[in-house]
Structure formats: structure tokens, C-alpha cells
Amino acid sequence: MPKKSQRARWQKPAKFKTRQVSSCFRCGRAKGYLRDFNLCRICFRELAHRGEIPGIKKSSW
């Protein structure tokens, strides 16, 4: 989990566009980020298992 200071730094507008860091809005994790859902892979998996993301369900075959 990122520190408060890191999250605050990421929220500021970046000097250059390539420096922009996307992070999960739930936990603040910057790695494993899914742009379509604005979540990290871990939070996405938790919410998908609980059925809280519309249109997403666990696959089984």
C-alpha cells in the first residue's frame, strides 16, 4: 500500500503527461491497474467474486 504522501503526490497534476501515475481509487495501488474499471487487479478480483461489478462474472468451464 502506498503512503499518504505518495497518494498526495499522484493526485497533483503532472509536469509532463508521461509522468502521470494511475492508481486504484479503492486502495491506491499503482501497479496492476485496470484502466477500464479504475481498479487494481486485486480489488477487481474481490469485487468480481462478490458480483458488485455489473457485466462481470467468474468464468468456469
Buried (B, 14 or more C-beta within 10 A) or exposed (E): EBEEEBBEEBEEEEEEEEEEEEBBEBEBBBEEBEEEBBBBBEBBEBBBEEEEBEEEEEEEE
